[in-house]
């Protein structure tokens, strides 16, 4: 005979997890869209079921007891796993929809101009592109795959290598022959450096490779994506960095140029990333194959 699994009330668990994360019953009530008194009632019931106190009062605030501190990470992990499982089941039930995580610059410069071709060759797999990200961390719960820049890998994800990442400065062509001409890398120090606050090691790596030590990240104007930095460079406001092959503008009519031609700095690698459960799915394998072929064509 199977042993019956004992589980506390799910609503009580959700109330505790939310209140414990926020350390605030009001915020928990807003998050779960229930009343403040309902949060208190659920937590009191949970404490009665467990026979322990989970919260203690500290003036007007609440703090977790030792039991609460022990229980919270277990619940967070459990709820995350439930959410992951739900996403996986949903993904398997929509074989013709692929949720793709990309950085906004990758979408604008590389993916959008050719994604219609993927729809054709994949025989109807719809790639839903999500650009709501400010860093390269893979979204494990909201996407199927991600085109990610990575210098290191997470052990619990599957990585398909796409290309080496190479950094190159880019600026308006008029800057090269302007008031402060650009002939060699050190000439860039006479211009505004445009960098990303969430990827601010780009310029440090590039300058280090060129043997330039008298520059620091706090000397740069910062943006939250390559697209904005390159738009500023397009208007002649400074020198931006590109990260090829995915985050580099390719408009032949653009005034942007690379002042040092093909001189680049290797900064890591580009990968297609997914969770192991989806690695062998037809839609992921089809997307990976298409990416590789497109990179060969445009290399």
N, C-alpha and C positions, 0 to 999 in steps of 0.2 A: 504494500500500500504506500502510495506516495505521501511524503510528509507535506502537510499543508503549509504554504508560505504565509508568514504573518507580515502584513504591510499596514502601516498607519494610513489614515485617511489622506488621499492624494491632495485634496484642497488644503488640508492643514499643512502638508509638506510644502506645497507651493507658497503658502502664506509665510511660513517660517523662512524658506529659502530667500524670498524677496526681501522680507524685513531684515534678515541677517546680512544680506549683501549691502543694503542701504543703511543699516543701523537706524532705521527710521520707519515707524509704522505708517505714517502719512504717505510717504513716498511709495511704500509697498501697496497701499490701498489704491493709489493712482495708477500704478503699474498694472495691477490685476483688475482694476475697475470694480472694486467692491468697497464697502464702507470701512472706515477706520475701526469701528467696533467689530466688524466681521473679522478683520485681521486679528484683533485681540482675542476674539472668541476661538478662532481656529488654532491659534498658538497655545491658548490655555488647554484646549482639548488635546493637542499633540503632547503637551507636557504631562497631562494626566495619563495619556496612553503609555508614554515612555517611562513615567515615574521619575522624571528629572526636570529640573529647571533649565531652560535654554537661554533665557534672558535675565539680566539683573538691572536694576535701576542705578543710574549714576547721576544724581541731580535730576535735571530735566531730560537727560538722554538715557538711552538703553545701551547696554553692552552685552556681549555674549559671555555666558558662563563657559567653563572648561568643556562641559558637555556640548554646548552650542558650537564652540570652536571646532570640536571634533566632528560634529555632524554636518556642518555647512559644506566643507569641500567634498564630502561623500555625495551630498545631494546635488551640488553643482555638476559634478562629474556624471552622475546618473541622469540628470535632465539633459545634459549635453549629448550623452549617448542615445537617449530616446529621440532627441531632435535629429541626430545624425541618421538613426535608423529610419525615421519617417522620411527624411530627404532621400535616402537610398531607395526605399520602396517606391516613392513617387518617381524617382528617376528611372527605375526599371519599367514603370508603367507608362513612360512617355519616351519610347525609343526614338522618336523623330524630333525631339527637342533637346538641344544641348545648351546648357547654361555656361557661358564662357566669361571668366573673369579676366579683364585686361586693364592696364593702366590707360588713362585717357589719351596719352600721346601715342601709344601702340595702336589704339583703335583708330585715331585720326590719320596717322601717317602710313599705317601698314594694313590693318585689317579691313576697315571699311571700304577702301577702294577695290577690294577683291573678294569680299565675303559672298557676293552674289554668285561667284564661280563655285564656291563650296556648295551652295544650295543645289547647283546644277549637277556637279559630279557626284554628290552624295545621294542623289535621287530623293531629295526632299527633306533632308535633315535641316531643321531650322536652328540656327545659332542665335541664341538670345544673349546679346552682349551687355555686360554690366561693368561700368567704369567708375563706380562709386568707391574708389579706393585711393588712399594717399600713400600707401607703401606697397611693398612687394610680397607681403605675407599672404599665403593662400587662404582663402575663405573656405573652411571645411564644411560649413553648414549651408551656405547660400548658393554654391556653384557646383558644376560637375567637373570642369577643368579650368586651368588658369595658364595664361602665357606669362611666365614669371622670370624676372632676373634674379639670379641666386648666386651667392658666393659659397654657400654651404647648404646642405640638404637636411630635411627632417626625416628621421628613420621610418616614420609611419606613413609616408607618402610615396607615390610612384613618380619618378622623374624621367621624362624622355628628352634627351639632349636635342636641342634645335640648332643652336649656333653659339659661337663665341661672342661675347659682348665687347665692343671696342668703342672707347671714348674718343671724340674728336671735337675741338672747338669750332664754332661757327659764328659768323658775324655778317653784317651788311658789307657788301663789296666796297662801298665808299670809304669804310674805315681803314682799309688796307693802304690806301694812298692819301689819307686825310692828314689832319694836323699832326697826329702821332702815327706815322706809318708803321705797318706791321711786316717785319721781315723775318724775325726769329721769335721763338717763344717768350723771351723776356720782354719783348715789346708789348705783350698783352697787359703788363702791369701798369701801363699808362692809360688803360681803359677800364670801365666798370665791368666787373666780373659778375655774371648772372648765374646763380646756383640754386639748387633745390634744398630746402631746409630738411627734408626727409631723405636726402641722398647727397649730403654735403661733402662726402669723401671723394666725389668725382674729380673735382678740381685739385684736391690735395694729391691724389694719385697721379694725375696728369703732370702737375708741376714737379712732383718728386721725380718722375721718370725723366723730365727734361733738366734735372739738376738745379731747379729753382727753389730756394729755401726761404726767401724773404717775402712770403705770402702766407696769409692765414685766413681761414673761413670767415672771420668777422669783418674782412675787408670786402665782402661780396654783398650784392643785392639778392634777396632770397625770394623764391616762389615755391608753390607746392606741387608744380608739375613742369615737365620739360616743355609742354606746349606753350605755357605762358612765358617762360624764359625765352623761348625761341621767337615768340611774337614780339617781345621787347627788343630782341636782337634784330628782328626784321625791320623795326622802326629806327634802327641805328642807336639804340640805347646802351649797347654793351656787347660783351662776348658771352654766348651761351654754349652749353655743352650738349652734344648729341650722343646717343647710346645705340649704335647700330647692331644688328640690321633693323630692329623693330621701332626704334625711337629716333629716326632720322628723316627730316623732310626730303621729298623727292620731286618737288615741283620745279621743272626746268626753267620756269619763268620767274622763280623767286629770286630776289636780290641777295639771298643768303648764300655764302660761300664758305668753304673750309680754307682758312688762310695758309695752312700747311699741308694741303693736299691729302694724301693718304696716310700721313703720320698719325698713328693712333696709340692708345694705351689699353691693353687688355684688362678688363675690370671684372671678370667673372664669366658667367654663361647664362644663356637663355634656355629655359626648359618649358615643356608642356607638363603640367603637374595635375595629378588627380589622386583620389583615394584608391587604395588597392581594390575595393569592391567594384569599381567601375573601369578598371584598367583594361579588362578584356571585353568590355561591351562594344558592340558594333559601332556605335556613334563616336566613341572616344578613339577607337582604332582608325576609323575613317577620317576623323578630323586630324589626327596625328599624321597619317599618310599624306593628306592634302597639304598640310603645313610644310612637310619635308620637301614635297615636290615643288611647291611655290618658292621656297627658299633656293632650291637649285636653279629654277628658271630665272630668278632675279638676283642671283649672286654675281 
